[in-house]
């Protein structure tokens, strides 16, 4: 879950440090000298990345920025980092032995990651205290988490498709939380306040809310749909969240809806209703075609900046470029922008209403990391994935 407000604040504080070099990496990308704009590197920045042997050529799988300057991108065997907003990059981890799917750095040194040791195995939870150059194993029992979300170094959540687990001691032990039957996505904003998407056997969804750490859940939003295909929840304010619900898919098209609340679920607004010929009707009430359009394709990722802005990335194999939409007034209005970088899958990490990063994860020409400084209107490539060794 990229672009979180608490990470952006931590990253901003890091800029006060005397050195912005990534810990554990040998100073290949220090702070840019004067005249940095003219000396920014381009392309692969001289790096050659080692891919995991059973996963094909190097490709991006995760991105996280702590501030407008400090960030990382990772993939199937490597992790790279920048401390000057993408002008220069260095290899932080480049052994080809870990395939990273998610990064949760809390500071520039301390973070947790989900990674595989082979394509066939489940995710392993790992912790680093030196910026990502080395890791220690964090036991999670028989479960391989699909997602993680750490509030601080000791307290965090691990999610599988059906279960939610919580640790309060940095992963030494985990407790399974009580979640509603048929839960498909859980998102905790604080230790006690969280949201849940439950699918109905007859089709459709119920969005539920807890304020006591999962001991009790109350219905907040019920959405009719022809099927129950899942969804996702985004936001870093417990009373202000965005809920993405999927409809069907077909002919390289996916139907979906996006709902938003600003008052802890007392009221909901449907921001997007994206019905398609191939995927059928979008979840929710019947909306006239084109009245509440979203970015074309299947939603890939969202990034939310407090009660200010929300960004949605989508893509499709039938389209040669990623699609992008946004709200800059906390859901008051929504606009879809011109097509973004080449590709059909990606991950977002926004640190403000204007500055954000996008990792193209679908591979192919143009795959790498892109930056925007105008809220997604324009994207500039700052790291182009090099060819395999």
LOLUMDREN-289266 format. One record per residue (C-alpha): x, y, z; residue in three letters; residue number from 1. Coordinates in steps of 0.1 Angstrom, whole numbers, plus 5000, padded with zeros to 4 digits. Layout:
<nodes>
@px: X	py: Y	pz: Z	code: Ala	pos: NUM
...
</nodes>
This chain:
<nodes>
@px: 5000	py: 5000	pz: 5000	code: Unk	pos: 1
@px: 5019	py: 5029	pz: 4987	code: Unk	pos: 2
@px: 5019	py: 5067	pz: 4994	code: Unk	pos: 3
@px: 5009	py: 5067	pz: 5030	code: Unk	pos: 4
@px: 5008	py: 5100	pz: 5049	code: Unk	pos: 5
@px: 5027	py: 5087	pz: 5079	code: Unk	pos: 6
@px: 5056	py: 5075	pz: 5056	code: Unk	pos: 7
@px: 5057	py: 5108	pz: 5038	code: Unk	pos: 8
@px: 5061	py: 5126	pz: 5071	code: Unk	pos: 9
@px: 5089	py: 5103	pz: 5082	code: Unk	pos: 10
@px: 5106	py: 5108	pz: 5048	code: Unk	pos: 11
@px: 5104	py: 5146	pz: 5051	code: Unk	pos: 12
@px: 5122	py: 5144	pz: 5085	code: Unk	pos: 13
@px: 5149	py: 5123	pz: 5069	code: Unk	pos: 14
@px: 5158	py: 5152	pz: 5046	code: Unk	pos: 15
@px: 5172	py: 5171	pz: 5076	code: Unk	pos: 16
@px: 5200	py: 5144	pz: 5079	code: Unk	pos: 17
@px: 5235	py: 5154	pz: 5069	code: Unk	pos: 18
@px: 5237	py: 5125	pz: 5045	code: Unk	pos: 19
@px: 5209	py: 5112	pz: 5022	code: Unk	pos: 20
@px: 5228	py: 5080	pz: 5011	code: Unk	pos: 21
@px: 5209	py: 5047	pz: 5014	code: Unk	pos: 22
@px: 5223	py: 5028	pz: 5044	code: Unk	pos: 23
@px: 5243	py: 4998	pz: 5035	code: Unk	pos: 24
@px: 5248	py: 5008	pz: 4998	code: Unk	pos: 25
@px: 5282	py: 5022	pz: 4990	code: Unk	pos: 26
@px: 5274	py: 5057	pz: 4981	code: Unk	pos: 27
@px: 5266	py: 5053	pz: 4944	code: Unk	pos: 28
@px: 5238	py: 5078	pz: 4945	code: Unk	pos: 29
@px: 5245	py: 5106	pz: 4970	code: Unk	pos: 30
@px: 5228	py: 5140	pz: 4970	code: Unk	pos: 31
@px: 5230	py: 5157	pz: 4936	code: Unk	pos: 32
@px: 5256	py: 5184	pz: 4933	code: Unk	pos: 33
@px: 5247	py: 5220	pz: 4923	code: Unk	pos: 34
@px: 5232	py: 5222	pz: 4889	code: Unk	pos: 35
@px: 5215	py: 5188	pz: 4896	code: Unk	pos: 36
@px: 5189	py: 5193	pz: 4869	code: Unk	pos: 37
@px: 5215	py: 5193	pz: 4842	code: Unk	pos: 38
@px: 5234	py: 5163	pz: 4857	code: Unk	pos: 39
@px: 5205	py: 5140	pz: 4863	code: Unk	pos: 40
@px: 5212	py: 5105	pz: 4850	code: Unk	pos: 41
@px: 5189	py: 5088	pz: 4825	code: Unk	pos: 42
@px: 5181	py: 5053	pz: 4814	code: Unk	pos: 43
@px: 5194	py: 5024	pz: 4834	code: Unk	pos: 44
@px: 5219	py: 5046	pz: 4852	code: Unk	pos: 45
@px: 5247	py: 5022	pz: 4845	code: Unk	pos: 46
@px: 5231	py: 4994	pz: 4865	code: Unk	pos: 47
@px: 5228	py: 4958	pz: 4856	code: Unk	pos: 48
@px: 5203	py: 4939	pz: 4877	code: Unk	pos: 49
@px: 5203	py: 4902	pz: 4886	code: Unk	pos: 50
@px: 5169	py: 4885	pz: 4882	code: Unk	pos: 51
@px: 5158	py: 4855	pz: 4901	code: Unk	pos: 52
@px: 5165	py: 4825	pz: 4878	code: Unk	pos: 53
@px: 5130	py: 4811	pz: 4876	code: Unk	pos: 54
@px: 5112	py: 4844	pz: 4871	code: Unk	pos: 55
@px: 5125	py: 4855	pz: 4837	code: Unk	pos: 56
@px: 5141	py: 4889	pz: 4829	code: Unk	pos: 57
@px: 5143	py: 4916	pz: 4855	code: Unk	pos: 58
@px: 5110	py: 4934	pz: 4860	code: Unk	pos: 59
@px: 5096	py: 4958	pz: 4886	code: Unk	pos: 60
@px: 5071	py: 4946	pz: 4913	code: Unk	pos: 61
@px: 5071	py: 4973	pz: 4940	code: Unk	pos: 62
@px: 5078	py: 5010	pz: 4946	code: Unk	pos: 63
@px: 5078	py: 5031	pz: 4978	code: Unk	pos: 64
@px: 5089	py: 5067	pz: 4984	code: Unk	pos: 65
@px: 5093	py: 5081	pz: 5018	code: Unk	pos: 66
@px: 5096	py: 5117	pz: 5005	code: Unk	pos: 67
@px: 5099	py: 5134	pz: 4971	code: Unk	pos: 68
@px: 5136	py: 5125	pz: 4972	code: Unk	pos: 69
@px: 5141	py: 5092	pz: 4990	code: Unk	pos: 70
@px: 5126	py: 5061	pz: 4975	code: Unk	pos: 71
@px: 5131	py: 5025	pz: 4963	code: Unk	pos: 72
@px: 5119	py: 5002	pz: 4936	code: Unk	pos: 73
@px: 5122	py: 4965	pz: 4937	code: Unk	pos: 74
@px: 5116	py: 4934	pz: 4916	code: Unk	pos: 75
@px: 5124	py: 4898	pz: 4910	code: Unk	pos: 76
@px: 5159	py: 4897	pz: 4925	code: Unk	pos: 77
@px: 5169	py: 4933	pz: 4930	code: Unk	pos: 78
@px: 5161	py: 4965	pz: 4949	code: Unk	pos: 79
@px: 5173	py: 4999	pz: 4937	code: Unk	pos: 80
@px: 5172	py: 5033	pz: 4955	code: Unk	pos: 81
@px: 5175	py: 5070	pz: 4950	code: Unk	pos: 82
@px: 5181	py: 5099	pz: 4974	code: Unk	pos: 83
@px: 5176	py: 5128	pz: 4949	code: Unk	pos: 84
@px: 5142	py: 5122	pz: 4934	code: Unk	pos: 85
@px: 5154	py: 5098	pz: 4907	code: Unk	pos: 86
@px: 5183	py: 5118	pz: 4893	code: Unk	pos: 87
@px: 5207	py: 5090	pz: 4904	code: Unk	pos: 88
@px: 5201	py: 5054	pz: 4914	code: Unk	pos: 89
@px: 5221	py: 5028	pz: 4932	code: Unk	pos: 90
@px: 5217	py: 4990	pz: 4936	code: Unk	pos: 91
@px: 5208	py: 4983	pz: 4973	code: Unk	pos: 92
@px: 5202	py: 4946	pz: 4968	code: Unk	pos: 93
@px: 5212	py: 4928	pz: 4937	code: Unk	pos: 94
@px: 5218	py: 4891	pz: 4943	code: Unk	pos: 95
@px: 5189	py: 4876	pz: 4923	code: Unk	pos: 96
@px: 5178	py: 4855	pz: 4954	code: Unk	pos: 97
@px: 5148	py: 4875	pz: 4966	code: Unk	pos: 98
@px: 5117	py: 4884	pz: 4945	code: Unk	pos: 99
@px: 5101	py: 4915	pz: 4962	code: Unk	pos: 100
@px: 5064	py: 4920	pz: 4960	code: Unk	pos: 101
@px: 5059	py: 4947	pz: 4987	code: Unk	pos: 102
@px: 5080	py: 4971	pz: 5007	code: Unk	pos: 103
@px: 5070	py: 4988	pz: 5040	code: Unk	pos: 104
@px: 5099	py: 5010	pz: 5050	code: Unk	pos: 105
@px: 5092	py: 5030	pz: 5082	code: Unk	pos: 106
@px: 5124	py: 5050	pz: 5081	code: Unk	pos: 107
@px: 5153	py: 5051	pz: 5056	code: Unk	pos: 108
@px: 5169	py: 5022	pz: 5075	code: Unk	pos: 109
@px: 5141	py: 5001	pz: 5090	code: Unk	pos: 110
@px: 5116	py: 4983	pz: 5070	code: Unk	pos: 111
@px: 5097	py: 4951	pz: 5063	code: Unk	pos: 112
@px: 5093	py: 4934	pz: 5029	code: Unk	pos: 113
@px: 5074	py: 4905	pz: 5014	code: Unk	pos: 114
@px: 5095	py: 4884	pz: 4991	code: Unk	pos: 115
@px: 5097	py: 4849	pz: 4976	code: Unk	pos: 116
@px: 5128	py: 4827	pz: 4973	code: Unk	pos: 117
@px: 5114	py: 4810	pz: 4942	code: Unk	pos: 118
@px: 5084	py: 4816	pz: 4919	code: Unk	pos: 119
@px: 5066	py: 4786	pz: 4933	code: Unk	pos: 120
@px: 5069	py: 4794	pz: 4970	code: Unk	pos: 121
@px: 5047	py: 4816	pz: 4991	code: Unk	pos: 122
@px: 5058	py: 4850	pz: 5004	code: Unk	pos: 123
@px: 5082	py: 4853	pz: 5032	code: Unk	pos: 124
@px: 5082	py: 4882	pz: 5056	code: Unk	pos: 125
@px: 5117	py: 4898	pz: 5061	code: Unk	pos: 126
@px: 5130	py: 4928	pz: 5081	code: Unk	pos: 127
@px: 5159	py: 4951	pz: 5074	code: Unk	pos: 128
@px: 5177	py: 4976	pz: 5096	code: Unk	pos: 129
@px: 5202	py: 4987	pz: 5070	code: Unk	pos: 130
@px: 5180	py: 5001	pz: 5043	code: Unk	pos: 131
@px: 5175	py: 4969	pz: 5024	code: Unk	pos: 132
@px: 5209	py: 4955	pz: 5017	code: Unk	pos: 133
@px: 5204	py: 4925	pz: 5041	code: Unk	pos: 134
@px: 5174	py: 4909	pz: 5059	code: Unk	pos: 135
@px: 5164	py: 4887	pz: 5088	code: Unk	pos: 136
@px: 5135	py: 4863	pz: 5086	code: Unk	pos: 137
@px: 5103	py: 4871	pz: 5105	code: Unk	pos: 138
@px: 5083	py: 4839	pz: 5112	code: Unk	pos: 139
@px: 5046	py: 4839	pz: 5102	code: Unk	pos: 140
@px: 5037	py: 4803	pz: 5109	code: Unk	pos: 141
@px: 5021	py: 4783	pz: 5081	code: Unk	pos: 142
@px: 5008	py: 4814	pz: 5063	code: Unk	pos: 143
@px: 5024	py: 4834	pz: 5036	code: Unk	pos: 144
@px: 5010	py: 4869	pz: 5037	code: Unk	pos: 145
@px: 4997	py: 4886	pz: 5005	code: Unk	pos: 146
@px: 5000	py: 4920	pz: 5021	code: Unk	pos: 147
@px: 5015	py: 4937	pz: 5051	code: Unk	pos: 148
@px: 5008	py: 4970	pz: 5068	code: Unk	pos: 149
@px: 5030	py: 4982	pz: 5097	code: Unk	pos: 150
@px: 5019	py: 5011	pz: 5119	code: Unk	pos: 151
@px: 5053	py: 5012	pz: 5136	code: Unk	pos: 152
@px: 5083	py: 4989	pz: 5140	code: Unk	pos: 153
@px: 5065	py: 4967	pz: 5166	code: Unk	pos: 154
@px: 5028	py: 4968	pz: 5155	code: Unk	pos: 155
@px: 5016	py: 4956	pz: 5121	code: Unk	pos: 156
@px: 4991	py: 4935	pz: 5102	code: Unk	pos: 157
@px: 4995	py: 4906	pz: 5078	code: Unk	pos: 158
@px: 4968	py: 4896	pz: 5054	code: Unk	pos: 159
@px: 4960	py: 4865	pz: 5034	code: Unk	pos: 160
@px: 4930	py: 4862	pz: 5011	code: Unk	pos: 161
@px: 4908	py: 4850	pz: 5040	code: Unk	pos: 162
@px: 4925	py: 4859	pz: 5073	code: Unk	pos: 163
@px: 4940	py: 4889	pz: 5091	code: Unk	pos: 164
@px: 4969	py: 4886	pz: 5116	code: Unk	pos: 165
@px: 4983	py: 4912	pz: 5140	code: Unk	pos: 166
@px: 5017	py: 4915	pz: 5158	code: Unk	pos: 167
@px: 5026	py: 4939	pz: 5186	code: Unk	pos: 168
@px: 5062	py: 4927	pz: 5190	code: Unk	pos: 169
@px: 5077	py: 4931	pz: 5156	code: Unk	pos: 170
@px: 5066	py: 4897	pz: 5143	code: Unk	pos: 171
@px: 5078	py: 4875	pz: 5171	code: Unk	pos: 172
@px: 5042	py: 4863	pz: 5175	code: Unk	pos: 173
@px: 5010	py: 4868	pz: 5155	code: Unk	pos: 174
@px: 4974	py: 4867	pz: 5166	code: Unk	pos: 175
@px: 4945	py: 4859	pz: 5142	code: Unk	pos: 176
@px: 4919	py: 4887	pz: 5143	code: Unk	pos: 177
@px: 4882	py: 4880	pz: 5142	code: Unk	pos: 178
@px: 4869	py: 4892	pz: 5108	code: Unk	pos: 179
@px: 4835	py: 4886	pz: 5092	code: Unk	pos: 180
@px: 4828	py: 4854	pz: 5072	code: Unk	pos: 181
@px: 4837	py: 4857	pz: 5035	code: Unk	pos: 182
@px: 4860	py: 4886	pz: 5040	code: Unk	pos: 183
@px: 4881	py: 4894	pz: 5010	code: Unk	pos: 184
@px: 4899	py: 4925	pz: 5019	code: Unk	pos: 185
@px: 4907	py: 4941	pz: 5053	code: Unk	pos: 186
@px: 4924	py: 4974	pz: 5059	code: Unk	pos: 187
@px: 4933	py: 4988	pz: 5094	code: Unk	pos: 188
@px: 4941	py: 5025	pz: 5096	code: Unk	pos: 189
@px: 4949	py: 5024	pz: 5133	code: Unk	pos: 190
@px: 4953	py: 4995	pz: 5158	code: Unk	pos: 191
@px: 4916	py: 4997	pz: 5165	code: Unk	pos: 192
@px: 4899	py: 5012	pz: 5135	code: Unk	pos: 193
@px: 4896	py: 4992	pz: 5103	code: Unk	pos: 194
@px: 4874	py: 4983	pz: 5073	code: Unk	pos: 195
@px: 4864	py: 4951	pz: 5056	code: Unk	pos: 196
@px: 4850	py: 4940	pz: 5022	code: Unk	pos: 197
@px: 4827	py: 4909	pz: 5026	code: Unk	pos: 198
@px: 4814	py: 4891	pz: 4995	code: Unk	pos: 199
@px: 4778	py: 4877	pz: 4994	code: Unk	pos: 200
@px: 4771	py: 4843	pz: 4981	code: Unk	pos: 201
@px: 4743	py: 4856	pz: 4961	code: Unk	pos: 202
@px: 4765	py: 4883	pz: 4945	code: Unk	pos: 203
@px: 4774	py: 4918	pz: 4958	code: Unk	pos: 204
@px: 4793	py: 4932	pz: 4987	code: Unk	pos: 205
@px: 4790	py: 4946	pz: 5022	code: Unk	pos: 206
@px: 4816	py: 4970	pz: 5035	code: Unk	pos: 207
@px: 4820	py: 4967	pz: 5073	code: Unk	pos: 208
@px: 4837	py: 4988	pz: 5100	code: Unk	pos: 209
@px: 4853	py: 4981	pz: 5133	code: Unk	pos: 210
@px: 4864	py: 5005	pz: 5160	code: Unk	pos: 211
@px: 4876	py: 4979	pz: 5186	code: Unk	pos: 212
@px: 4903	py: 4960	pz: 5167	code: Unk	pos: 213
@px: 4880	py: 4935	pz: 5151	code: Unk	pos: 214
@px: 4861	py: 4924	pz: 5181	code: Unk	pos: 215
@px: 4829	py: 4938	pz: 5166	code: Unk	pos: 216
@px: 4820	py: 4947	pz: 5130	code: Unk	pos: 217
@px: 4791	py: 4968	pz: 5118	code: Unk	pos: 218
@px: 4776	py: 4971	pz: 5083	code: Unk	pos: 219
@px: 4784	py: 5004	pz: 5066	code: Unk	pos: 220
@px: 4777	py: 5000	pz: 5029	code: Unk	pos: 221
@px: 4759	py: 4973	pz: 5009	code: Unk	pos: 222
@px: 4764	py: 4972	pz: 4971	code: Unk	pos: 223
@px: 4745	py: 4950	pz: 4947	code: Unk	pos: 224
@px: 4764	py: 4933	pz: 4919	code: Unk	pos: 225
@px: 4760	py: 4904	pz: 4895	code: Unk	pos: 226
@px: 4790	py: 4886	pz: 4911	code: Unk	pos: 227
@px: 4815	py: 4889	pz: 4939	code: Unk	pos: 228
@px: 4849	py: 4894	pz: 4924	code: Unk	pos: 229
@px: 4867	py: 4912	pz: 4952	code: Unk	pos: 230
@px: 4880	py: 4947	pz: 4958	code: Unk	pos: 231
@px: 4904	py: 4969	pz: 4978	code: Unk	pos: 232
@px: 4903	py: 4997	pz: 5004	code: Unk	pos: 233
@px: 4926	py: 5027	pz: 5006	code: Unk	pos: 234
@px: 4932	py: 5056	pz: 5029	code: Unk	pos: 235
@px: 4952	py: 5067	pz: 5059	code: Unk	pos: 236
@px: 4924	py: 5084	pz: 5078	code: Unk	pos: 237
@px: 4900	py: 5060	pz: 5097	code: Unk	pos: 238
@px: 4870	py: 5082	pz: 5088	code: Unk	pos: 239
@px: 4880	py: 5089	pz: 5052	code: Unk	pos: 240
@px: 4884	py: 5059	pz: 5030	code: Unk	pos: 241
@px: 4881	py: 5048	pz: 4994	code: Unk	pos: 242
@px: 4866	py: 5014	pz: 4985	code: Unk	pos: 243
@px: 4872	py: 4998	pz: 4951	code: Unk	pos: 244
@px: 4848	py: 4970	pz: 4941	code: Unk	pos: 245
@px: 4852	py: 4948	pz: 4910	code: Unk	pos: 246
@px: 4826	py: 4936	pz: 4885	code: Unk	pos: 247
@px: 4832	py: 4911	pz: 4858	code: Unk	pos: 248
@px: 4860	py: 4909	pz: 4832	code: Unk	pos: 249
@px: 4860	py: 4899	pz: 4795	code: Unk	pos: 250
@px: 4874	py: 4910	pz: 4762	code: Unk	pos: 251
@px: 4903	py: 4927	pz: 4781	code: Unk	pos: 252
@px: 4878	py: 4949	pz: 4799	code: Unk	pos: 253
@px: 4869	py: 4950	pz: 4836	code: Unk	pos: 254
@px: 4839	py: 4967	pz: 4852	code: Unk	pos: 255
@px: 4844	py: 4984	pz: 4886	code: Unk	pos: 256
@px: 4830	py: 5010	pz: 4910	code: Unk	pos: 257
@px: 4847	py: 5033	pz: 4934	code: Unk	pos: 258
@px: 4830	py: 5045	pz: 4966	code: Unk	pos: 259
@px: 4842	py: 5072	pz: 4991	code: Unk	pos: 260
@px: 4832	py: 5083	pz: 5026	code: Unk	pos: 261
@px: 4844	py: 5113	pz: 5046	code: Unk	pos: 262
@px: 4824	py: 5106	pz: 5078	code: Unk	pos: 263
@px: 4833	py: 5071	pz: 5088	code: Unk	pos: 264
@px: 4807	py: 5055	pz: 5067	code: Unk	pos: 265
@px: 4777	py: 5076	pz: 5077	code: Unk	pos: 266
@px: 4774	py: 5087	pz: 5041	code: Unk	pos: 267
@px: 4789	py: 5072	pz: 5009	code: Unk	pos: 268
@px: 4794	py: 5087	pz: 4975	code: Unk	pos: 269
@px: 4799	py: 5066	pz: 4943	code: Unk	pos: 270
@px: 4827	py: 5084	pz: 4925	code: Unk	pos: 271
@px: 4831	py: 5059	pz: 4896	code: Unk	pos: 272
@px: 4808	py: 5035	pz: 4879	code: Unk	pos: 273
@px: 4827	py: 5019	pz: 4851	code: Unk	pos: 274
@px: 4805	py: 4994	pz: 4832	code: Unk	pos: 275
@px: 4820	py: 4977	pz: 4801	code: Unk	pos: 276
@px: 4808	py: 4956	pz: 4773	code: Unk	pos: 277
@px: 4831	py: 4927	pz: 4782	code: Unk	pos: 278
@px: 4827	py: 4929	pz: 4820	code: Unk	pos: 279
@px: 4791	py: 4938	pz: 4823	code: Unk	pos: 280
@px: 4775	py: 4963	pz: 4847	code: Unk	pos: 281
@px: 4796	py: 4979	pz: 4874	code: Unk	pos: 282
@px: 4787	py: 4971	pz: 4910	code: Unk	pos: 283
@px: 4761	py: 4994	pz: 4925	code: Unk	pos: 284
@px: 4730	py: 5011	pz: 4911	code: Unk	pos: 285
@px: 4726	py: 5014	pz: 4873	code: Unk	pos: 286
@px: 4744	py: 5045	pz: 4861	code: Unk	pos: 287
@px: 4741	py: 5059	pz: 4826	code: Unk	pos: 288
@px: 4771	py: 5050	pz: 4805	code: Unk	pos: 289
@px: 4798	py: 5076	pz: 4807	code: Unk	pos: 290
@px: 4782	py: 5095	pz: 4836	code: Unk	pos: 291
@px: 4808	py: 5084	pz: 4862	code: Unk	pos: 292
@px: 4837	py: 5071	pz: 4841	code: Unk	pos: 293
@px: 4870	py: 5058	pz: 4855	code: Unk	pos: 294
@px: 4903	py: 5051	pz: 4839	code: Unk	pos: 295
@px: 4900	py: 5024	pz: 4813	code: Unk	pos: 296
@px: 4911	py: 4988	pz: 4821	code: Unk	pos: 297
@px: 4914	py: 4969	pz: 4853	code: Unk	pos: 298
@px: 4924	py: 4990	pz: 4884	code: Unk	pos: 299
@px: 4960	py: 4983	pz: 4894	code: Unk	pos: 300
@px: 4966	py: 5005	pz: 4924	code: Unk	pos: 301
@px: 4954	py: 5036	pz: 4943	code: Unk	pos: 302
@px: 4973	py: 5063	pz: 4963	code: Unk	pos: 303
@px: 4956	py: 5085	pz: 4988	code: Unk	pos: 304
@px: 4970	py: 5117	pz: 5004	code: Unk	pos: 305
@px: 4950	py: 5124	pz: 5036	code: Unk	pos: 306
@px: 4918	py: 5143	pz: 5030	code: Unk	pos: 307
@px: 4933	py: 5160	pz: 4999	code: Unk	pos: 308
@px: 4938	py: 5138	pz: 4969	code: Unk	pos: 309
@px: 4933	py: 5103	pz: 4955	code: Unk	pos: 310
@px: 4949	py: 5087	pz: 4924	code: Unk	pos: 311
@px: 4938	py: 5056	pz: 4906	code: Unk	pos: 312
@px: 4959	py: 5036	pz: 4881	code: Unk	pos: 313
@px: 4944	py: 5011	pz: 4856	code: Unk	pos: 314
@px: 4956	py: 4992	pz: 4826	code: Unk	pos: 315
@px: 4947	py: 4965	pz: 4801	code: Unk	pos: 316
@px: 4965	py: 4942	pz: 4778	code: Unk	pos: 317
@px: 4944	py: 4957	pz: 4750	code: Unk	pos: 318
@px: 4959	py: 4991	pz: 4757	code: Unk	pos: 319
@px: 4995	py: 5001	pz: 4751	code: Unk	pos: 320
@px: 4996	py: 5027	pz: 4779	code: Unk	pos: 321
@px: 4986	py: 5029	pz: 4815	code: Unk	pos: 322
@px: 4954	py: 5049	pz: 4823	code: Unk	pos: 323
@px: 4952	py: 5074	pz: 4852	code: Unk	pos: 324
@px: 4925	py: 5093	pz: 4871	code: Unk	pos: 325
@px: 4924	py: 5116	pz: 4901	code: Unk	pos: 326
@px: 4905	py: 5137	pz: 4926	code: Unk	pos: 327
@px: 4923	py: 5167	pz: 4941	code: Unk	pos: 328
@px: 4894	py: 5178	pz: 4963	code: Unk	pos: 329
@px: 4889	py: 5147	pz: 4984	code: Unk	pos: 330
@px: 4863	py: 5131	pz: 4961	code: Unk	pos: 331
@px: 4843	py: 5163	pz: 4953	code: Unk	pos: 332
@px: 4852	py: 5159	pz: 4916	code: Unk	pos: 333
@px: 4869	py: 5132	pz: 4896	code: Unk	pos: 334
@px: 4889	py: 5136	pz: 4863	code: Unk	pos: 335
@px: 4906	py: 5111	pz: 4840	code: Unk	pos: 336
@px: 4938	py: 5123	pz: 4825	code: Unk	pos: 337
@px: 4957	py: 5116	pz: 4793	code: Unk	pos: 338
@px: 4973	py: 5081	pz: 4790	code: Unk	pos: 339
@px: 5004	py: 5075	pz: 4811	code: Unk	pos: 340
@px: 5036	py: 5055	pz: 4806	code: Unk	pos: 341
@px: 5037	py: 5025	pz: 4784	code: Unk	pos: 342
@px: 5025	py: 4992	pz: 4799	code: Unk	pos: 343
@px: 4994	py: 4976	pz: 4813	code: Unk	pos: 344
@px: 5002	py: 4971	pz: 4850	code: Unk	pos: 345
@px: 5019	py: 4993	pz: 4876	code: Unk	pos: 346
@px: 5022	py: 5004	pz: 4913	code: Unk	pos: 347
@px: 5019	py: 5040	pz: 4927	code: Unk	pos: 348
@px: 5037	py: 5059	pz: 4955	code: Unk	pos: 349
@px: 5025	py: 5095	pz: 4960	code: Unk	pos: 350
@px: 5040	py: 5117	pz: 4986	code: Unk	pos: 351
@px: 5019	py: 5149	pz: 4980	code: Unk	pos: 352
@px: 4991	py: 5161	pz: 4958	code: Unk	pos: 353
@px: 5016	py: 5169	pz: 4931	code: Unk	pos: 354
@px: 5046	py: 5146	pz: 4934	code: Unk	pos: 355
@px: 5043	py: 5109	pz: 4928	code: Unk	pos: 356
@px: 5061	py: 5079	pz: 4914	code: Unk	pos: 357
@px: 5049	py: 5050	pz: 4893	code: Unk	pos: 358
@px: 5066	py: 5017	pz: 4887	code: Unk	pos: 359
@px: 5056	py: 4999	pz: 4855	code: Unk	pos: 360
@px: 5054	py: 4962	pz: 4865	code: Unk	pos: 361
@px: 5042	py: 4947	pz: 4833	code: Unk	pos: 362
@px: 5077	py: 4946	pz: 4817	code: Unk	pos: 363
@px: 5084	py: 4953	pz: 4781	code: Unk	pos: 364
@px: 5098	py: 4984	pz: 4765	code: Unk	pos: 365
@px: 5097	py: 5015	pz: 4787	code: Unk	pos: 366
@px: 5094	py: 4994	pz: 4819	code: Unk	pos: 367
@px: 5109	py: 5012	pz: 4849	code: Unk	pos: 368
@px: 5101	py: 5041	pz: 4873	code: Unk	pos: 369
@px: 5083	py: 5073	pz: 4863	code: Unk	pos: 370
@px: 5078	py: 5106	pz: 4882	code: Unk	pos: 371
@px: 5052	py: 5133	pz: 4881	code: Unk	pos: 372
@px: 5053	py: 5167	pz: 4897	code: Unk	pos: 373
@px: 5019	py: 5179	pz: 4885	code: Unk	pos: 374
@px: 4996	py: 5153	pz: 4899	code: Unk	pos: 375
@px: 4998	py: 5129	pz: 4871	code: Unk	pos: 376
@px: 4993	py: 5151	pz: 4840	code: Unk	pos: 377
@px: 5028	py: 5144	pz: 4828	code: Unk	pos: 378
@px: 5051	py: 5115	pz: 4836	code: Unk	pos: 379
@px: 5089	py: 5115	pz: 4832	code: Unk	pos: 380
@px: 5110	py: 5083	pz: 4831	code: Unk	pos: 381
@px: 5136	py: 5085	pz: 4859	code: Unk	pos: 382
@px: 5148	py: 5048	pz: 4857	code: Unk	pos: 383
@px: 5146	py: 5025	pz: 4827	code: Unk	pos: 384
@px: 5149	py: 4988	pz: 4835	code: Unk	pos: 385
@px: 5182	py: 4975	pz: 4821	code: Unk	pos: 386
@px: 5186	py: 4944	pz: 4800	code: Unk	pos: 387
@px: 5192	py: 4911	pz: 4818	code: Unk	pos: 388
@px: 5228	py: 4900	pz: 4824	code: Unk	pos: 389
</nodes>
